[in-house]
Amino acid sequence: MITTLDQLISAARRAVGSHPPTMAVAQADDPHVEEAVAEAERLGLVRGYRIVRDDPAEAAREAVGAVRSGKAQLLMKGLLQTADLLRAVMARETGLRTGRALSHACVVQVPALPRLLHISDIALNIAPDLSRKADILRNQVAVARALGVERPKVAVIAAVEKVNPDMPATVDARALQEMAERGELGDCVVQGPLALDLALSAEAGAVKGVSGPVVGAADVLIMPDLETGNVLYKALVHLAGASAAGIVVGARCPIVLLSRSDPPASKLNSIALAVLAASA
C-alpha cells in the first residue's frame, strides 16, 4: 500500500515498466505544463502527445479524440479553460463519457497522519445530490484501491454524527452507508454521518461514545459539497503543511487537471497518480 506521495512515482514506474502510456496534452503551450510533462517523460512515466491549436477548444477535442481512438491513454489540461476541456470530454457522441459522473479525486499527505487521505469532491461537483455523491464515492474508492488500499474505509462527512432531517448532508450520509451495506458501492466500508474529528481520531470517538469500523481510521473523506471540501483541502495545505495530488476520474481515462499555481512536485505526483489509476 502506498502511504506517502513520495512512493507514487516509483509505484507508477513499476506499473508501466518499459511501456509508458501516452498522455494527450490539450493546448500544451504552457511552460509550467511542459516542465511537468518533460519530467514525467524523463522518469519514464508517460509519453507526451502535445497538441497546440489556434483554437483551444479544437485542441481539447483533438486530445479527447486521441483517447477515443486509442492513440493516448491519459488526458492532461494545458493552457486552456477547464470548461473547454470538460465540454469536449462530456460531448455525447465524441467525448469520454462512461455513464458515471466525473469527480475530482484528491490525495493528500498530512504530516500528522501515517497514511494518505483521499478527499472528494473539492473542485468539480458544487452541490451533489445523493446519486452524484454515490458516483463520487465510487470514483474515489477506485483511486484508493489503485494505491493499494484493498478495502477503503470511507467516512461520509457532516457537521454531526447523528441523522438530522434539517441537515440534508446527514441524511445523504446515512443513505450512502446503507447503500454500501447492500453492496451497491463496491468493495469498501462506509460510515456516515461522521464529523471530521470522528473520522480521523479514535480518541474523539471514545470521548463521544461513537464507534464503528471507520472511526479514527478513515482512508476516504466524502465531503457534503465542494465548498466544504475545498476549504478543508486548502486548510490542510496552507495550515498543516500537507502536500497533494489530484486527478479527474469517471471518464474513460484519468484526466490531469492542474492549476498553474500548483508546485512542481504536485504536478508530477498528479501525473503519477493518473498513471496508477489507469493501470489499476
N, C-alpha and C positions, 0 to 999 in steps of 0.2 A: 504494500500500500504506500502511495506517495503521501508523505506527511509534511513536506516543505516545498516551496516553489523552486528551490534550487534543484530539486530532483526532477522537475518537469522536463527539462531539456535532455538530460541523459535518458530518461524513460522514452521520450519521443524518438530519440536517435536509435534506441534499441528496437522500437516498434517498426520503424521504416527500414532499418537495415541499409542495404545498398540501393534501395528503390524508393527514394523520397517522392511524395506526391507532388503534383503540380498545383500551384496556387495562382489563380487568376486574380490579378490586382487591377481593379477598376479605376481608371484615371491615375496612373502610377507616376505622376509628375510632382510628387511631394517629397522633398529631401528627407523629411522625418520618416515617411513610409519606406523610402528607398533604403535608408540606413537599417531599418529593421529587417526588410526583406533580404538585403545583401548579407547581413549577419546570419540570418536563418539559412541562407544558401551555403555560406561558408561552413556552417556546422552540419550540413547535410540533412537539414530538417525538411526542406522543400526545394522545388524548382520554381522560380518565379516566372509567370507568364504576364508580362507587363503590357497593359492596354492604355493608350492615351489617344483621345479623340477631341476634335474641336468642341463637340457637344458632350458634356459629361454624362448625360442620360444615355447617349449612344454607347459610351464606354461601359456603363453599367449593364446595358442589355447585352453587349458582346461578351462581357465577363460571365454573366449568367448563362449565356448560350454555350460558352466553353465548358461549363459544368454539365449542362444538359447533354452535350454531345460526348462527354467522357474525356474531353481534352484536358480538363482540370478536375481536381477532386476537392479543392478548397477554394474559398472566395474571400477576398480582402477588400476593404474600402480604402480608396486612395483619396485624392483631392477632389471630392465631390460631396454634395449634400447627402446625409443619411437617407432622406426621403427619396432621392433619386435611385439609390441602390435598392432600397426596400421595395420601391414601386416595381422595379424590374424583377426582383425575387418573387413578389406576390402576383405577378401577371398570370392570369388564369390559364392561358394557352401556352405561354412561353417561359414561365417562371419556374420556381423550385418548390412549389407547394407540396406538402405531404398529407394535408388534412389535419395536422396538428398545429396549434398556434405557435408562432415564433416567440421566443423569450430570450432575455439576456442572462446568461449563466456566469456568475461571478464566483471566483475562487480567491479567498483572502487568507493570507498568513498573518496571524496576530501573535506578537511575541509572547503573550501570556498564555497561549493555548498550545498543547502538544500535537495538534492536528490541524489540517486545513479546514476552513469554514466555507461552506457553499451558501451563497446568499442570492435570492431571486425574488422578484424581478426588480432591478434597480435602474433600468434605463429604457424600457420599451413599453411595457403594459401599464397604463396610467392607473386605471381603477378596475382591475379584472373582476369578472363575476366568478361564480363557483366553477363553471365549466372551464374558463380560462385558467383559473388557479390550478385546476387538476392537470391541465397541459403543462403549465409552468413547473409543477411538481415533478411530473414525469420527465420533462426535459432535464431538470437539474439532477434528478436521481441518475439519469443516464450518464451525465458528466461525472458524477461522483463514482459511479461504477467503473467508468473508463480510467479513473485514477486509482483503482484498486480497492475501493470501499465495497465489499461484497454485498452487504445488506444495509444500505444507508439508514441512519436514524434521522428522521425528519421532524422538526418542530415547526408547527404552524403558529406563527407569532400573532399575538394580540396584546392589548394592554393588561388583560387579566386572564386568569386561568379557568374561569367559570363561564359557561354559556350565559349570555345576557341578550335577550331579544332586542334590546335597544342598541346593541353593539354588533352590527352585522358581521364584523370580522370574526367574532367569537362563534357565530352560527356557522359561517363557512368553514371555520377551522374544525369544528366538531364533525361537520359533514364530510370533510376530507379524511378525517380519522376513520369514520365509518366506511367510506369507500375503500380505504386501504385494507380494513379488516375483512372486507368482502373480496379482496384480491383484485380490485379494479385499477390499482395504481402501480402495479409491478412489484418487484422484489425489494420491498423497503418496509420500515416500521414507522408509522406516522402517529404523532400525538398532538392534540390541539383541543382547545386553545392553550397556549403556553405563553406566559410573559417571558421576556428576554432573559431575565435573571434565572428563571427555572430551566430554560433550555441550556444554559451554559454552566450553571453552578448546582452541583448536588447538595452543597451546604444550604443554599437558598431553598431547595426543595424540602430538605429536612426541617428547616425552621418553619416553613409554611405548611408542612404536613402534606405535601404533594409528592406522589411517587409515580413511577411509570418507567418504561424502557428508554425513553428519550430524555428524561430529566437529568440535566448535568452532562449529557453525552451526545448532544445534537451534532450531526455532521452537516445537516442542511437546515437552513432557516428560510421558510417561505413567508414572505412579508405580505401584509394586508394590502398594500398599494405601493405605487412607485415612489411617492414622496417619502414614505417611511423607510423604504429600502435604500433610497439614495442618501438620505440623511445618515442612516446607520453606516453605510459604506464610507462616506466622506469623514464621518467622525472617527471610524477605525483607522483610516489612512492618515488623517491630519492630527489626531489627538493621541492615538495609541500606537503609532509607528508601524501600521500594517502595510504590507505590500500585496499586490493583487494582479490577477489576470482575468480576462473575460472574453467571451465569445457569444455570438447569437446562435441559438440552436432551434431545431424544429423544422428547418428546411431540409432539402436533400443533402446538404453538406453543411458543416460548420462555417460560420462567417466571422472573420476577424474584423471587428468594427472598433477602431481606436480613435481616441482624441489626440490632437496634436500636442496637447499638454502632458500626455502620459509619459512617464520616464522611459528611457530606452529598455530597461530591464522588464518593465511591464509589457511593452510592445513585443519583445522577444518571447516572454513567457506566454503571452496570449496566442502567438503563432504555435508554440509547442503544445498548448492546451488544445488548439484546433486539430493538430496532427493526432494527438491521442484520442480525441473524441471521434475523429473519422476512422481511426484504426480499430476502435472497440467493436 
